[in-house]
Amino acid sequence: MTQSCPVCQIVSTVRAKRERRKEARPGELLAAALDLFVEKGYAATRVEEVAQRAGVSKGTLFLYFSSKEELFKAVVRENISGRFAEWGEELNTFEGSSEELLRYCLTSWWERIGNTQASGIPKLMMSEAGNFPDLVHFFQQEVVQPGNDLIQRILQRGVARGELRAIDPVYGIYAILAPMVFLNMWKHGHGSCGDRRIQLDPQQYIASQLHILLNGLRSEPGTPAPATKKSPA
């Protein structure tokens, strides 16, 4: 048997590593961009910094993303909006009660988004929204509206099963979102400052908020909800 050329083996190994490195570059760029966007904000982050942190040149970055705006959109899709199809399918196949579903949704959100670097993206959008209306429109379409629709489906499911009482869907969505927004702000505000006087365990906080939500939503007779008034045009 003839042995393969050692030089050819080295060349083949180097080529294979380069191919694997090329395939990994988009993910490395997105990870670097996420870190910098959360650390510095959208306006202050430069593409040169993203490329440097990912270990590539600025020109290489532009091979994958045509602009900083497209890079940011890709970060949002990779970490948040790209998961809505999966979350929608989980809702379609969930067989438990409304209480179990809400608990699963809130805890899953914390594990998959809230407790990760991606939780800094909503805070970034709120702080810089006034300066980047196009990004706000993008975020509204790809994150806010799909998220609201998903929560509305959860509430409608509970009403249809007789487990939740019917409430105004818009304010029902806000009631569920509000405590999670607070938790997100705490993580990137007081919690990140290391103030020992502020003690908040995320899992206990979610359990407490869920208890409050469920006792306000249960389909039991009680004081009717206040009528909502339409805002003037």
N, C-alpha and C positions, 0 to 999 in steps of 0.2 A: 504494500500500500504506500502511496506517495503522501508525504506530509505536506500540509498546506504551508504556504510561505508565511513566516513570522511577521514580515513587514505588512503583508496583505491583511493578516489578522488584526494588527494594530490599527491600520487604516480603517478597516471595517468597524472596529470597536469605537474609534473616534467619530466616525460618520454616524453610527447608531446613537451615540451620546448627543451629538449635535441635533439629530432629528428629534430626540426626546426633549432636549432643551428648547427647541423651536416650538414644539407642541405645548410646552409648559409656560411659555412666555406670556400669553394672554392672561392666564390665571395669576402669574406673578405680578404683572402690571396692575391687574384689578385689585389684588391684595395690597400692593403698595399705595395705590390711589385711595383705597378705602381708608387706610391708616392716616394718610396725609389730609384727606378731606375732613375727617373727624377731628384730627389734631389742630388743624390750622383754619378750617373753613374753606368754602369753595373759592372765594375771591383771592385769598392769599396763597392758595396752592398753585405752584407752577409745574408745567409738564416736565420741565428739566429735572425737578426734584423727584417726581414720580419715576422717571426713567432711571435716575441715579440710584434710588432706593431699590428698584427692581434689578439693578445690575446690568442695564442695557443703555444704549445711546438714545438720544432724543429722536433721531431718525428712525430707529427701530420701533419706538412707541407709535410713531405716525404711520407705520406699516399696518398696524392693527386698529388704531383709532384716529380718525381724521382731525379731531379737535379735543380740547379739554371738555367741552360740553358733551360730546359723544362718549368720551371716557367716563364722565360722571353718570350718564344714562346707563352705560354698560354696568357700572358698579351697582346701581339701584336694581337693575334687572337680575344681576347675578345673585344679589343678597336678599332681595325682598320680592319684587313684583314677579320674578320668574317662578316663584313658589306657589302662586295662587291656584294654578291648575291642580297641583298636588293637594293643596288644602281643600279645594272644592270637591275633589274626589273623596277625600277623607270624610267630608260632611255627607256626601251621598251614601256612603257605606256604613256610617256610624249607626249602631243599633241601640245604644244606651238611652237613658232619660235625658231631659233637657238640663238637669242639674249636672249630670255626668259630662254632657257635651260642653257646657260652659266651663266647667272645671278643666276639662281637657284642653279647650281652646286657649284659656288664659295661661295655663302652665306651659303649654307647648309654645305659645308666643314668647314667653320669657326665656325658655330654653333655646329656641331657635333664632330669635331676634334680640329680645331685650337684654340678654346676658352676653351678647356678642358685640363686636365693634360696630356692626351694622345698626345698632340702636342709636348711634350718633347721627345717622342720616336725617331722621325726622327733626331733630333739634337744629341741625344745620339749615334745613329748609325753612324752619320758622324764623331763624335769626337773620337769614339773608334773602328772604322771599321778596322783599321790596325792591331789591336790586336786580333780580333775575326773573322777570315775569314768564319767560319762555320755559325755564326750568320748573317754575311753579305749575304751569299748565301741564307739563309732562308728568310731574309728580302726582298731580290731581288725577290725571287719567289712568296712570299705571299703578298707583299705590292707594290713594285715598278712596277713590270710587270703588274699585274692586274690593277693598277692605270693608267699606260700608255695606256693599251688596252681600258680602259673606255673612256679616253680623245680622243683617236683616233676614237672611234666609234662616239663620239659627233661631231668631225670634219667631218667625212665621211657623217654623217647624214646631216650636213649643206651644204656640197658640193652637195649631191644628191638632195636636195631640192632647189638648186640654190640660197641659202642665203649666202653661204661663198665661197670664191674663193679657188681653189685647190692650196695647198702649200705642200712643203715637209712635210710628216706626222711626221717625227722625230722632226724637228725643230718647227713644229706647237705645238707638245706636250710640248716642252721646253718653248715655248712662254707663254703657259698658266700656267705651273708649276712655272716658275721663280718668278713672283710677290707673289705667295702664299708661296714659300720657304722663300722669304725675310720677309714676314709678320710673319712667324713662328720663324725666327731668331730674329726678333725685339721683339717678345713676350718673348723669353727666353734670350734676351741679353739686349739691351738698355731699352726696355720697363719694364723689371723686375727690373731694377736698380732704377727706380723712378726718372730719370733725367727729371726735369720739362721743360728743354729746348727742349726736344724731344716730340713733340706733334703729335700723329698719331691716328686717329679714324679708327678702322678696317673697319667699314661699309663704310665710305667715301673713304677709300683707295681702297677697293674692287670695288666700283662704278667707281672710277677714272681709275683703271687698266682695268676694263671691257670696258670702253669707248675707251681707247687706243687700246685694242685688237680688238674690233669690227670695228673700223675705219680702221684698218690694214687688216682685214679679209673680209670685205664686197665684194660682187661680182660685183664690179664696174670697168670699164676700167681705166687703169692707167699704171704706170711704171711696166713692168714685173719683177717678182721676179728674183734675181740673180741665175744663174745656180750653182748647188752644185757639188763639185768635190769629187770623191771617194778617201778615204784615202789610202795611199799605204799599202800593206799587211805587 
